[in-house]
Amino acid sequence: GPFERSAWMPLLENVAAAEGGMEIRWLGRDGGVYEVQKCADLTGGFQTIATGIPPARNNVVRYIDREDGAAGFYRIRVVEPDSK
């Protein structure tokens, strides 16, 4: 079923300015596939901005939000890979 995880770390450890946008980093798991959701404020609801992101070396997952004015709230979700 659905899997959600909350991180209670300061945002400065997980979000940093990167060339061309904001880099979001989190620790993934082997075989995990992730999507990034974002909203400008918590009353507007989250929209998926990227999906199908696998972990890289040492299970660290990175995504760069290149949207202009990349400020907002982010939510990371585990998604099931296609079963083909």
N, CA, C and O atoms as a Maestro MAE file, in Angstrom:
{
 s_m_m2io_version
 :::
 2.0.0
}

f_m_ct {
 s_m_title
 :::
 protein
 m_atom[336] {
  # First column is atom index #
  i_m_mmod_type
  r_m_x_coord
  r_m_y_coord
  r_m_z_coord
  i_m_residue_number
  s_m_chain_name
  s_m_pdb_residue_name
  s_m_pdb_atom_name
  i_m_atomic_number
  :::
  1 25 0.819 -1.191 0.000 1 A "GLY " " N  " 7
  2 3 0.000 0.000 0.000 1 A "GLY " " CA " 6
  3 2 0.859 1.249 0.000 1 A "GLY " " C  " 6
  4 15 2.079 1.171 -0.142 1 A "GLY " " O  " 8
  5 25 0.228 2.391 0.158 2 A "PRO " " N  " 7
  6 3 0.963 3.665 0.180 2 A "PRO " " CA " 6
  7 2 1.937 3.713 1.350 2 A "PRO " " C  " 6
  8 15 1.674 3.135 2.404 2 A "PRO " " O  " 8
  9 25 3.048 4.394 1.166 3 A "PHE " " N  " 7
  10 3 4.067 4.533 2.197 3 A "PHE " " CA " 6
  11 2 4.408 6.009 2.303 3 A "PHE " " C  " 6
  12 15 4.746 6.637 1.299 3 A "PHE " " O  " 8
  13 25 4.325 6.569 3.492 4 A "GLU " " N  " 7
  14 3 4.701 7.961 3.700 4 A "GLU " " CA " 6
  15 2 5.696 8.048 4.835 4 A "GLU " " C  " 6
  16 15 5.604 7.294 5.804 4 A "GLU " " O  " 8
  17 25 6.632 8.946 4.727 5 A "ARG " " N  " 7
  18 3 7.640 9.149 5.761 5 A "ARG " " CA " 6
  19 2 7.754 10.640 6.017 5 A "ARG " " C  " 6
  20 15 7.801 11.430 5.074 5 A "ARG " " O  " 8
  21 25 7.798 11.026 7.262 6 A "SER " " N  " 7
  22 3 7.990 12.428 7.620 6 A "SER " " CA " 6
  23 2 9.411 12.619 8.111 6 A "SER " " C  " 6
  24 15 9.939 11.791 8.853 6 A "SER " " O  " 8
  25 25 10.015 13.696 7.700 7 A "ALA " " N  " 7
  26 3 11.375 14.017 8.145 7 A "ALA " " CA " 6
  27 2 11.302 15.235 9.046 7 A "ALA " " C  " 6
  28 15 10.707 16.251 8.688 7 A "ALA " " O  " 8
  29 25 11.898 15.128 10.188 8 A "TRP " " N  " 7
  30 3 11.866 16.230 11.147 8 A "TRP " " CA " 6
  31 2 13.241 16.866 11.257 8 A "TRP " " C  " 6
  32 15 13.710 17.143 12.361 8 A "TRP " " O  " 8
  33 25 13.890 17.098 10.125 9 A "MET " " N  " 7
  34 3 15.206 17.721 10.107 9 A "MET " " CA " 6
  35 2 15.055 19.161 9.636 9 A "MET " " C  " 6
  36 15 14.128 19.475 8.888 9 A "MET " " O  " 8
  37 25 15.953 20.033 10.066 10 A "PRO " " N  " 7
  38 3 15.892 21.409 9.548 10 A "PRO " " CA " 6
  39 2 16.010 21.410 8.022 10 A "PRO " " C  " 6
  40 15 16.803 20.661 7.452 10 A "PRO " " O  " 8
  41 25 15.227 22.246 7.381 11 A "LEU " " N  " 7
  42 3 15.224 22.293 5.914 11 A "LEU " " CA " 6
  43 2 16.589 22.631 5.339 11 A "LEU " " C  " 6
  44 15 16.908 22.192 4.234 11 A "LEU " " O  " 8
  45 25 17.392 23.388 6.044 12 A "LEU " " N  " 7
  46 3 18.688 23.769 5.488 12 A "LEU " " CA " 6
  47 2 19.578 22.562 5.235 12 A "LEU " " C  " 6
  48 15 20.498 22.648 4.422 12 A "LEU " " O  " 8
  49 25 19.340 21.451 5.898 13 A "GLU " " N  " 7
  50 3 20.127 20.259 5.641 13 A "GLU " " CA " 6
  51 2 19.632 19.512 4.409 13 A "GLU " " C  " 6
  52 15 20.374 18.713 3.838 13 A "GLU " " O  " 8
  53 25 18.404 19.755 3.992 14 A "ASN " " N  " 7
  54 3 17.801 18.990 2.903 14 A "ASN " " CA " 6
  55 2 17.593 19.799 1.627 14 A "ASN " " C  " 6
  56 15 17.441 19.215 0.554 14 A "ASN " " O  " 8
  57 25 17.583 21.109 1.717 15 A "VAL " " N  " 7
  58 3 17.351 21.971 0.557 15 A "VAL " " CA " 6
  59 2 18.490 22.980 0.500 15 A "VAL " " C  " 6
  60 15 18.801 23.630 1.499 15 A "VAL " " O  " 8
  61 25 19.109 23.110 -0.665 16 A "ALA " " N  " 7
  62 3 20.223 24.045 -0.816 16 A "ALA " " CA " 6
  63 2 20.182 24.670 -2.200 16 A "ALA " " C  " 6
  64 15 19.706 24.056 -3.155 16 A "ALA " " O  " 8
  65 25 20.679 25.886 -2.300 17 A "ALA " " N  " 7
  66 3 20.768 26.534 -3.606 17 A "ALA " " CA " 6
  67 2 21.744 25.758 -4.476 17 A "ALA " " C  " 6
  68 15 22.815 25.360 -4.016 17 A "ALA " " O  " 8
  69 25 21.376 25.546 -5.720 18 A "ALA " " N  " 7
  70 3 22.228 24.856 -6.687 18 A "ALA " " CA " 6
  71 2 22.222 25.664 -7.971 18 A "ALA " " C  " 6
  72 15 21.361 26.519 -8.179 18 A "ALA " " O  " 8
  73 25 23.188 25.385 -8.826 19 A "GLU " " N  " 7
  74 3 23.233 26.092 -10.098 19 A "GLU " " CA " 6
  75 2 21.949 25.824 -10.866 19 A "GLU " " C  " 6
  76 15 21.655 24.681 -11.215 19 A "GLU " " O  " 8
  77 25 21.194 26.868 -11.126 20 A "GLY " " N  " 7
  78 3 19.970 26.737 -11.906 20 A "GLY " " CA " 6
  79 2 18.730 26.382 -11.108 20 A "GLY " " C  " 6
  80 15 17.686 26.122 -11.705 20 A "GLY " " O  " 8
  81 25 18.801 26.361 -9.770 21 A "GLY " " N  " 7
  82 3 17.604 26.051 -9.000 21 A "GLY " " CA " 6
  83 2 17.893 25.689 -7.561 21 A "GLY " " C  " 6
  84 15 18.938 26.041 -7.014 21 A "GLY " " O  " 8
  85 25 16.946 24.978 -6.949 22 A "MET " " N  " 7
  86 3 17.082 24.516 -5.577 22 A "MET " " CA " 6
  87 2 17.265 23.002 -5.586 22 A "MET " " C  " 6
  88 15 16.480 22.289 -6.210 22 A "MET " " O  " 8
  89 25 18.290 22.507 -4.901 23 A "GLU " " N  " 7
  90 3 18.540 21.078 -4.828 23 A "GLU " " CA " 6
  91 2 17.888 20.523 -3.565 23 A "GLU " " C  " 6
  92 15 18.069 21.058 -2.471 23 A "GLU " " O  " 8
  93 25 17.128 19.442 -3.734 24 A "ILE " " N  " 7
  94 3 16.485 18.752 -2.625 24 A "ILE " " CA " 6
  95 2 17.164 17.400 -2.510 24 A "ILE " " C  " 6
  96 15 17.310 16.692 -3.506 24 A "ILE " " O  " 8
  97 25 17.585 17.030 -1.294 25 A "ARG " " N  " 7
  98 3 18.278 15.763 -1.070 25 A "ARG " " CA " 6
  99 2 17.576 14.993 0.034 25 A "ARG " " C  " 6
  100 15 17.093 15.578 1.004 25 A "ARG " " O  " 8
  101 25 17.522 13.675 -0.120 26 A "TRP " " N  " 7
  102 3 17.002 12.821 0.949 26 A "TRP " " CA " 6
  103 2 17.605 11.441 0.819 26 A "TRP " " C  " 6
  104 15 18.127 11.072 -0.233 26 A "TRP " " O  " 8
  105 25 17.528 10.685 1.893 27 A "LEU " " N  " 7
  106 3 18.056 9.330 1.918 27 A "LEU " " CA " 6
  107 2 16.970 8.380 1.444 27 A "LEU " " C  " 6
  108 15 15.900 8.297 2.047 27 A "LEU " " O  " 8
  109 25 17.249 7.665 0.363 28 A "GLY " " N  " 7
  110 3 16.296 6.717 -0.198 28 A "GLY " " CA " 6
  111 2 16.568 5.311 0.294 28 A "GLY " " C  " 6
  112 15 17.339 5.098 1.231 28 A "GLY " " O  " 8
  113 25 15.928 4.363 -0.349 29 A "ARG " " N  " 7
  114 3 16.156 2.956 -0.003 29 A "ARG " " CA " 6
  115 2 16.371 2.170 -1.280 29 A "ARG " " C  " 6
  116 15 15.912 2.578 -2.347 29 A "ARG " " O  " 8
  117 25 17.064 1.045 -1.182 30 A "ASP " " N  " 7
  118 3 17.298 0.207 -2.353 30 A "ASP " " CA " 6
  119 2 15.971 -0.152 -3.001 30 A "ASP " " C  " 6
  120 15 15.039 -0.578 -2.318 30 A "ASP " " O  " 8
  121 25 15.883 0.015 -4.299 31 A "GLY " " N  " 7
  122 3 14.681 -0.327 -5.035 31 A "GLY " " CA " 6
  123 2 13.581 0.709 -4.954 31 A "GLY " " C  " 6
  124 15 12.549 0.558 -5.608 31 A "GLY " " O  " 8
  125 25 13.775 1.762 -4.167 32 A "GLY " " N  " 7
  126 3 12.753 2.806 -4.056 32 A "GLY " " CA " 6
  127 2 12.743 3.703 -5.278 32 A "GLY " " C  " 6
  128 15 13.785 3.957 -5.882 32 A "GLY " " O  " 8
  129 25 11.573 4.176 -5.638 33 A "VAL " " N  " 7
  130 3 11.401 5.155 -6.712 33 A "VAL " " CA " 6
  131 2 10.546 6.264 -6.116 33 A "VAL " " C  " 6
  132 15 9.560 5.988 -5.432 33 A "VAL " " O  " 8
  133 25 10.914 7.506 -6.369 34 A "TYR " " N  " 7
  134 3 10.313 8.623 -5.656 34 A "TYR " " CA " 6
  135 2 9.702 9.653 -6.593 34 A "TYR " " C  " 6
  136 15 10.040 9.730 -7.774 34 A "TYR " " O  " 8
  137 25 8.782 10.448 -6.026 35 A "GLU " " N  " 7
  138 3 8.267 11.607 -6.734 35 A "GLU " " CA " 6
  139 2 8.357 12.803 -5.787 35 A "GLU " " C  " 6
  140 15 8.303 12.656 -4.566 35 A "GLU " " O  " 8
  141 25 8.494 13.984 -6.379 36 A "VAL " " N  " 7
  142 3 8.570 15.225 -5.626 36 A "VAL " " CA " 6
  143 2 7.300 16.001 -5.912 36 A "VAL " " C  " 6
  144 15 6.908 16.177 -7.065 36 A "VAL " " O  " 8
  145 25 6.663 16.461 -4.850 37 A "GLN " " N  " 7
  146 3 5.482 17.301 -4.975 37 A "GLN " " CA " 6
  147 2 5.790 18.652 -4.337 37 A "GLN " " C  " 6
  148 15 6.646 18.753 -3.458 37 A "GLN " " O  " 8
  149 25 5.088 19.685 -4.788 38 A "LYS " " N  " 7
  150 3 5.370 21.038 -4.317 38 A "LYS " " CA " 6
  151 2 4.092 21.846 -4.248 38 A "LYS " " C  " 6
  152 15 3.167 21.636 -5.034 38 A "LYS " " O  " 8
  153 25 4.045 22.777 -3.295 39 A "CYS " " N  " 7
  154 3 2.964 23.760 -3.264 39 A "CYS " " CA " 6
  155 2 3.540 25.085 -2.792 39 A "CYS " " C  " 6
  156 15 4.520 25.121 -2.047 39 A "CYS " " O  " 8
  157 25 2.924 26.168 -3.232 40 A "ALA " " N  " 7
  158 3 3.384 27.503 -2.859 40 A "ALA " " CA " 6
  159 2 3.002 27.816 -1.416 40 A "ALA " " C  " 6
  160 15 3.763 28.461 -0.694 40 A "ALA " " O  " 8
  161 25 1.831 27.362 -1.000 41 A "ASP " " N  " 7
  162 3 1.406 27.504 0.389 41 A "ASP " " CA " 6
  163 2 0.555 26.286 0.738 41 A "ASP " " C  " 6
  164 15 0.028 25.624 -0.156 41 A "ASP " " O  " 8
  165 25 0.420 25.991 1.997 42 A "LEU " " N  " 7
  166 3 -0.218 24.752 2.410 42 A "LEU " " CA " 6
  167 2 -1.729 24.730 2.196 42 A "LEU " " C  " 6
  168 15 -2.360 23.699 2.434 42 A "LEU " " O  " 8
  169 25 -2.325 25.833 1.756 43 A "THR " " N  " 7
  170 3 -3.763 25.838 1.488 43 A "THR " " CA " 6
  171 2 -4.087 25.458 0.049 43 A "THR " " C  " 6
  172 15 -5.241 25.170 -0.270 43 A "THR " " O  " 8
  173 25 -3.070 25.454 -0.830 44 A "GLY " " N  " 7
  174 3 -3.308 25.225 -2.250 44 A "GLY " " CA " 6
  175 2 -3.219 23.792 -2.709 44 A "GLY " " C  " 6
  176 15 -3.622 23.489 -3.832 44 A "GLY " " O  " 8
  177 25 -2.709 22.898 -1.889 45 A "GLY " " N  " 7
  178 3 -2.549 21.507 -2.304 45 A "GLY " " CA " 6
  179 2 -1.247 21.291 -3.057 45 A "GLY " " C  " 6
  180 15 -0.715 22.211 -3.676 45 A "GLY " " O  " 8
  181 25 -0.741 20.066 -2.997 46 A "PHE " " N  " 7
  182 3 0.521 19.710 -3.636 46 A "PHE " " CA " 6
  183 2 0.298 19.257 -5.074 46 A "PHE " " C  " 6
  184 15 -0.702 18.610 -5.386 46 A "PHE " " O  " 8
  185 25 1.250 19.607 -5.951 47 A "GLN " " N  " 7
  186 3 1.258 19.176 -7.339 47 A "GLN " " CA " 6
  187 2 2.553 18.407 -7.585 47 A "GLN " " C  " 6
  188 15 3.614 18.817 -7.114 47 A "GLN " " O  " 8
  189 25 2.476 17.304 -8.314 48 A "THR " " N  " 7
  190 3 3.668 16.528 -8.643 48 A "THR " " CA " 6
  191 2 4.493 17.293 -9.673 48 A "THR " " C  " 6
  192 15 3.985 17.691 -10.721 48 A "THR " " O  " 8
  193 25 5.789 17.494 -9.357 49 A "ILE " " N  " 7
  194 3 6.668 18.206 -10.287 49 A "ILE " " CA " 6
  195 2 7.729 17.283 -10.880 49 A "ILE " " C  " 6
  196 15 8.377 17.648 -11.861 49 A "ILE " " O  " 8
  197 25 7.919 16.096 -10.306 50 A "ALA " " N  " 7
  198 3 8.876 15.120 -10.851 50 A "ALA " " CA " 6
  199 2 8.493 13.744 -10.333 50 A "ALA " " C  " 6
  200 15 8.020 13.608 -9.204 50 A "ALA " " O  " 8
  201 25 8.699 12.723 -11.159 51 A "THR " " N  " 7
  202 3 8.400 11.358 -10.734 51 A "THR " " CA " 6
  203 2 9.406 10.395 -11.354 51 A "THR " " C  " 6
  204 15 10.080 10.734 -12.326 51 A "THR " " O  " 8
  205 25 9.504 9.199 -10.791 52 A "GLY " " N  " 7
  206 3 10.424 8.192 -11.325 52 A "GLY " " CA " 6
  207 2 11.870 8.431 -10.963 52 A "GLY " " C  " 6
  208 15 12.762 8.068 -11.730 52 A "GLY " " O  " 8
  209 25 12.130 9.038 -9.805 53 A "ILE " " N  " 7
  210 3 13.500 9.369 -9.400 53 A "ILE " " CA " 6
  211 2 14.061 8.225 -8.557 53 A "ILE " " C  " 6
  212 15 13.536 7.948 -7.479 53 A "ILE " " O  " 8
  213 25 15.119 7.552 -9.025 54 A "PRO " " N  " 7
  214 3 15.728 6.465 -8.245 54 A "PRO " " CA " 6
  215 2 16.835 7.006 -7.345 54 A "PRO " " C  " 6
  216 15 17.346 8.100 -7.585 54 A "PRO " " O  " 8
  217 25 17.213 6.248 -6.308 55 A "PRO " " N  " 7
  218 3 18.365 6.647 -5.485 55 A "PRO " " CA " 6
  219 2 19.658 6.531 -6.291 55 A "PRO " " C  " 6
  220 15 19.757 5.728 -7.219 55 A "PRO " " O  " 8
  221 25 20.638 7.341 -5.922 56 A "ALA " " N  " 7
  222 3 21.959 7.288 -6.560 56 A "ALA " " CA " 6
  223 2 22.941 6.645 -5.573 56 A "ALA " " C  " 6
  224 15 22.549 5.837 -4.732 56 A "ALA " " O  " 8
  225 25 24.177 7.002 -5.683 57 A "ARG " " N  " 7
  226 3 25.226 6.426 -4.820 57 A "ARG " " CA " 6
  227 2 24.893 6.628 -3.340 57 A "ARG " " C  " 6
  228 15 24.435 7.701 -2.945 57 A "ARG " " O  " 8
  229 25 25.120 5.609 -2.535 58 A "ASN " " N  " 7
  230 3 24.860 5.630 -1.087 58 A "ASN " " CA " 6
  231 2 23.390 5.894 -0.755 58 A "ASN " " C  " 6
  232 15 23.075 6.368 0.336 58 A "ASN " " O  " 8
  233 25 22.488 5.585 -1.699 59 A "ASN " " N  " 7
  234 3 21.041 5.767 -1.535 59 A "ASN " " CA " 6
  235 2 20.614 7.215 -1.336 59 A "ASN " " C  " 6
  236 15 19.503 7.464 -0.868 59 A "ASN " " O  " 8
  237 25 21.464 8.174 -1.678 60 A "VAL " " N  " 7
  238 3 21.088 9.583 -1.613 60 A "VAL " " CA " 6
  239 2 20.328 9.921 -2.882 60 A "VAL " " C  " 6
  240 15 20.788 9.641 -3.989 60 A "VAL " " O  " 8
  241 25 19.166 10.524 -2.711 61 A "VAL " " N  " 7
  242 3 18.336 10.915 -3.852 61 A "VAL " " CA " 6
  243 2 18.419 12.430 -3.971 61 A "VAL " " C  " 6
  244 15 18.310 13.151 -2.979 61 A "VAL " " O  " 8
  245 25 18.613 12.904 -5.202 62 A "ARG " " N  " 7
  246 3 18.716 14.351 -5.446 62 A "ARG " " CA " 6
  247 2 17.765 14.758 -6.556 62 A "ARG " " C  " 6
  248 15 17.566 14.037 -7.534 62 A "ARG " " O  " 8
  249 25 17.188 15.927 -6.376 63 A "TYR " " N  " 7
  250 3 16.349 16.521 -7.419 63 A "TYR " " CA " 6
  251 2 16.608 18.022 -7.400 63 A "TYR " " C  " 6
  252 15 16.685 18.624 -6.329 63 A "TYR " " O  " 8
  253 25 16.744 18.630 -8.577 64 A "ILE " " N  " 7
  254 3 16.910 20.084 -8.661 64 A "ILE " " CA " 6
  255 2 15.634 20.681 -9.227 64 A "ILE " " C  " 6
  256 15 15.236 20.380 -10.352 64 A "ILE " " O  " 8
  257 25 14.999 21.533 -8.429 65 A "ASP " " N  " 7
  258 3 13.789 22.252 -8.848 65 A "ASP " " CA " 6
  259 2 14.259 23.499 -9.587 65 A "ASP " " C  " 6
  260 15 14.777 24.435 -8.978 65 A "ASP " " O  " 8
  261 25 14.075 23.502 -10.905 66 A "ARG " " N  " 7
  262 3 14.554 24.605 -11.743 66 A "ARG " " CA " 6
  263 2 13.472 25.650 -12.015 66 A "ARG " " C  " 6
  264 15 13.685 26.575 -12.798 66 A "ARG " " O  " 8
  265 25 12.336 25.506 -11.382 67 A "GLU " " N  " 7
  266 3 11.234 26.455 -11.573 67 A "GLU " " CA " 6
  267 2 11.641 27.837 -11.067 67 A "GLU " " C  " 6
  268 15 12.302 27.956 -10.036 67 A "GLU " " O  " 8
  269 25 11.241 28.889 -11.801 68 A "ASP " " N  " 7
  270 3 11.501 30.255 -11.340 68 A "ASP " " CA " 6
  271 2 10.829 30.453 -9.993 68 A "ASP " " C  " 6
  272 15 9.697 30.014 -9.784 68 A "ASP " " O  " 8
  273 25 11.524 31.109 -9.088 69 A "GLY " " N  " 7
  274 3 10.964 31.332 -7.762 69 A "GLY " " CA " 6
  275 2 10.679 30.022 -7.061 69 A "GLY " " C  " 6
  276 15 9.549 29.769 -6.643 69 A "GLY " " O  " 8
  277 25 11.692 29.191 -6.929 70 A "ALA " " N  " 7
  278 3 11.523 27.824 -6.446 70 A "ALA " " CA " 6
  279 2 11.112 27.716 -4.980 70 A "ALA " " C  " 6
  280 15 11.142 26.620 -4.420 70 A "ALA " " O  " 8
  281 25 10.730 28.822 -4.347 71 A "ALA " " N  " 7
  282 3 10.305 28.754 -2.947 71 A "ALA " " CA " 6
  283 2 8.981 28.003 -2.842 71 A "ALA " " C  " 6
  284 15 8.150 28.047 -3.749 71 A "ALA " " O  " 8
  285 25 8.811 27.335 -1.751 72 A "GLY " " N  " 7
  286 3 7.563 26.609 -1.519 72 A "GLY " " CA " 6
  287 2 7.779 25.488 -0.531 72 A "GLY " " C  " 6
  288 15 8.811 25.416 0.135 72 A "GLY " " O  " 8
  289 25 6.802 24.623 -0.444 73 A "PHE " " N  " 7
  290 3 6.859 23.453 0.417 73 A "PHE " " CA " 6
  291 2 6.988 22.216 -0.451 73 A "PHE " " C  " 6
  292 15 6.318 22.103 -1.477 73 A "PHE " " O  " 8
  293 25 7.840 21.293 -0.052 74 A "TYR " " N  " 7
  294 3 8.067 20.077 -0.817 74 A "TYR " " CA " 6
  295 2 7.579 18.861 -0.038 74 A "TYR " " C  " 6
  296 15 7.637 18.828 1.191 74 A "TYR " " O  " 8
  297 25 7.098 17.868 -0.774 75 A "ARG " " N  " 7
  298 3 6.730 16.580 -0.191 75 A "ARG " " CA " 6
  299 2 7.334 15.508 -1.080 75 A "ARG " " C  " 6
  300 15 7.217 15.560 -2.305 75 A "ARG " " O  " 8
  301 25 7.985 14.527 -0.444 76 A "ILE " " N  " 7
  302 3 8.602 13.417 -1.161 76 A "ILE " " CA " 6
  303 2 7.743 12.187 -0.924 76 A "ILE " " C  " 6
  304 15 7.390 11.883 0.215 76 A "ILE " " O  " 8
  305 25 7.404 11.476 -1.997 77 A "ARG " " N  " 7
  306 3 6.583 10.276 -1.883 77 A "ARG " " CA " 6
  307 2 7.279 9.101 -2.550 77 A "ARG " " C  " 6
  308 15 7.955 9.253 -3.567 77 A "ARG " " O  " 8
  309 25 7.102 7.937 -1.962 78 A "VAL " " N  " 7
  310 3 7.576 6.700 -2.574 78 A "VAL " " CA " 6
  311 2 6.494 6.254 -3.538 78 A "VAL " " C  " 6
  312 15 5.316 6.213 -3.182 78 A "VAL " " O  " 8
  313 25 6.892 5.920 -4.761 79 A "VAL " " N  " 7
  314 3 5.936 5.418 -5.750 79 A "VAL " " CA " 6
  315 2 6.346 4.019 -6.157 79 A "VAL " " C  " 6
  316 15 7.529 3.679 -6.129 79 A "VAL " " O  " 8
  317 25 5.404 3.231 -6.524 80 A "GLU " " N  " 7
  318 3 5.678 1.869 -6.966 80 A "GLU " " CA " 6
  319 2 6.171 1.898 -8.408 80 A "GLU " " C  " 6
  320 15 5.547 2.539 -9.254 80 A "GLU " " O  " 8
  321 25 7.267 1.227 -8.706 81 A "PRO " " N  " 7
  322 3 7.718 1.181 -10.103 81 A "PRO " " CA " 6
  323 2 6.700 0.405 -10.947 81 A "PRO " " C  " 6
  324 15 5.973 -0.448 -10.439 81 A "PRO " " O  " 8
  325 25 6.668 0.719 -12.233 82 A "ASP " " N  " 7
  326 3 5.765 0.018 -13.142 82 A "ASP " " CA " 6
  327 2 6.029 -1.476 -13.082 82 A "ASP " " C  " 6
  328 15 7.182 -1.909 -13.106 82 A "ASP " " O  " 8
  329 25 4.981 -2.253 -13.006 83 A "SER " " N  " 7
  330 3 5.146 -3.724 -12.968 83 A "SER " " CA " 6
  331 2 4.895 -4.297 -14.357 83 A "SER " " C  " 6
  332 15 3.830 -4.855 -14.623 83 A "SER " " O  " 8
  333 25 5.882 -4.156 -15.240 84 A "LYS " " N  " 7
  334 3 5.744 -4.639 -16.624 84 A "LYS " " CA " 6
  335 2 6.531 -5.913 -16.790 84 A "LYS " " C  " 6
  336 15 6.552 -6.489 -17.877 84 A "LYS " " O  " 8
  :::
 }
 m_bond[335] {
  # First column is bond index #
  i_m_from
  i_m_to
  i_m_order
  :::
  1 1 2 1
  2 2 3 1
  3 3 4 2
  4 3 5 1
  5 5 6 1
  6 6 7 1
  7 7 8 2
  8 7 9 1
  9 9 10 1
  10 10 11 1
  11 11 12 2
  12 11 13 1
  13 13 14 1
  14 14 15 1
  15 15 16 2
  16 15 17 1
  17 17 18 1
  18 18 19 1
  19 19 20 2
  20 19 21 1
  21 21 22 1
  22 22 23 1
  23 23 24 2
  24 23 25 1
  25 25 26 1
  26 26 27 1
  27 27 28 2
  28 27 29 1
  29 29 30 1
  30 30 31 1
  31 31 32 2
  32 31 33 1
  33 33 34 1
  34 34 35 1
  35 35 36 2
  36 35 37 1
  37 37 38 1
  38 38 39 1
  39 39 40 2
  40 39 41 1
  41 41 42 1
  42 42 43 1
  43 43 44 2
  44 43 45 1
  45 45 46 1
  46 46 47 1
  47 47 48 2
  48 47 49 1
  49 49 50 1
  50 50 51 1
  51 51 52 2
  52 51 53 1
  53 53 54 1
  54 54 55 1
  55 55 56 2
  56 55 57 1
  57 57 58 1
  58 58 59 1
  59 59 60 2
  60 59 61 1
  61 61 62 1
  62 62 63 1
  63 63 64 2
  64 63 65 1
  65 65 66 1
  66 66 67 1
  67 67 68 2
  68 67 69 1
  69 69 70 1
  70 70 71 1
  71 71 72 2
  72 71 73 1
  73 73 74 1
  74 74 75 1
  75 75 76 2
  76 75 77 1
  77 77 78 1
  78 78 79 1
  79 79 80 2
  80 79 81 1
  81 81 82 1
  82 82 83 1
  83 83 84 2
  84 83 85 1
  85 85 86 1
  86 86 87 1
  87 87 88 2
  88 87 89 1
  89 89 90 1
  90 90 91 1
  91 91 92 2
  92 91 93 1
  93 93 94 1
  94 94 95 1
  95 95 96 2
  96 95 97 1
  97 97 98 1
  98 98 99 1
  99 99 100 2
  100 99 101 1
  101 101 102 1
  102 102 103 1
  103 103 104 2
  104 103 105 1
  105 105 106 1
  106 106 107 1
  107 107 108 2
  108 107 109 1
  109 109 110 1
  110 110 111 1
  111 111 112 2
  112 111 113 1
  113 113 114 1
  114 114 115 1
  115 115 116 2
  116 115 117 1
  117 117 118 1
  118 118 119 1
  119 119 120 2
  120 119 121 1
  121 121 122 1
  122 122 123 1
  123 123 124 2
  124 123 125 1
  125 125 126 1
  126 126 127 1
  127 127 128 2
  128 127 129 1
  129 129 130 1
  130 130 131 1
  131 131 132 2
  132 131 133 1
  133 133 134 1
  134 134 135 1
  135 135 136 2
  136 135 137 1
  137 137 138 1
  138 138 139 1
  139 139 140 2
  140 139 141 1
  141 141 142 1
  142 142 143 1
  143 143 144 2
  144 143 145 1
  145 145 146 1
  146 146 147 1
  147 147 148 2
  148 147 149 1
  149 149 150 1
  150 150 151 1
  151 151 152 2
  152 151 153 1
  153 153 154 1
  154 154 155 1
  155 155 156 2
  156 155 157 1
  157 157 158 1
  158 158 159 1
  159 159 160 2
  160 159 161 1
  161 161 162 1
  162 162 163 1
  163 163 164 2
  164 163 165 1
  165 165 166 1
  166 166 167 1
  167 167 168 2
  168 167 169 1
  169 169 170 1
  170 170 171 1
  171 171 172 2
  172 171 173 1
  173 173 174 1
  174 174 175 1
  175 175 176 2
  176 175 177 1
  177 177 178 1
  178 178 179 1
  179 179 180 2
  180 179 181 1
  181 181 182 1
  182 182 183 1
  183 183 184 2
  184 183 185 1
  185 185 186 1
  186 186 187 1
  187 187 188 2
  188 187 189 1
  189 189 190 1
  190 190 191 1
  191 191 192 2
  192 191 193 1
  193 193 194 1
  194 194 195 1
  195 195 196 2
  196 195 197 1
  197 197 198 1
  198 198 199 1
  199 199 200 2
  200 199 201 1
  201 201 202 1
  202 202 203 1
  203 203 204 2
  204 203 205 1
  205 205 206 1
  206 206 207 1
  207 207 208 2
  208 207 209 1
  209 209 210 1
  210 210 211 1
  211 211 212 2
  212 211 213 1
  213 213 214 1
  214 214 215 1
  215 215 216 2
  216 215 217 1
  217 217 218 1
  218 218 219 1
  219 219 220 2
  220 219 221 1
  221 221 222 1
  222 222 223 1
  223 223 224 2
  224 223 225 1
  225 225 226 1
  226 226 227 1
  227 227 228 2
  228 227 229 1
  229 229 230 1
  230 230 231 1
  231 231 232 2
  232 231 233 1
  233 233 234 1
  234 234 235 1
  235 235 236 2
  236 235 237 1
  237 237 238 1
  238 238 239 1
  239 239 240 2
  240 239 241 1
  241 241 242 1
  242 242 243 1
  243 243 244 2
  244 243 245 1
  245 245 246 1
  246 246 247 1
  247 247 248 2
  248 247 249 1
  249 249 250 1
  250 250 251 1
  251 251 252 2
  252 251 253 1
  253 253 254 1
  254 254 255 1
  255 255 256 2
  256 255 257 1
  257 257 258 1
  258 258 259 1
  259 259 260 2
  260 259 261 1
  261 261 262 1
  262 262 263 1
  263 263 264 2
  264 263 265 1
  265 265 266 1
  266 266 267 1
  267 267 268 2
  268 267 269 1
  269 269 270 1
  270 270 271 1
  271 271 272 2
  272 271 273 1
  273 273 274 1
  274 274 275 1
  275 275 276 2
  276 275 277 1
  277 277 278 1
  278 278 279 1
  279 279 280 2
  280 279 281 1
  281 281 282 1
  282 282 283 1
  283 283 284 2
  284 283 285 1
  285 285 286 1
  286 286 287 1
  287 287 288 2
  288 287 289 1
  289 289 290 1
  290 290 291 1
  291 291 292 2
  292 291 293 1
  293 293 294 1
  294 294 295 1
  295 295 296 2
  296 295 297 1
  297 297 298 1
  298 298 299 1
  299 299 300 2
  300 299 301 1
  301 301 302 1
  302 302 303 1
  303 303 304 2
  304 303 305 1
  305 305 306 1
  306 306 307 1
  307 307 308 2
  308 307 309 1
  309 309 310 1
  310 310 311 1
  311 311 312 2
  312 311 313 1
  313 313 314 1
  314 314 315 1
  315 315 316 2
  316 315 317 1
  317 317 318 1
  318 318 319 1
  319 319 320 2
  320 319 321 1
  321 321 322 1
  322 322 323 1
  323 323 324 2
  324 323 325 1
  325 325 326 1
  326 326 327 1
  327 327 328 2
  328 327 329 1
  329 329 330 1
  330 330 331 1
  331 331 332 2
  332 331 333 1
  333 333 334 1
  334 334 335 1
  335 335 336 2
  :::
 }
}
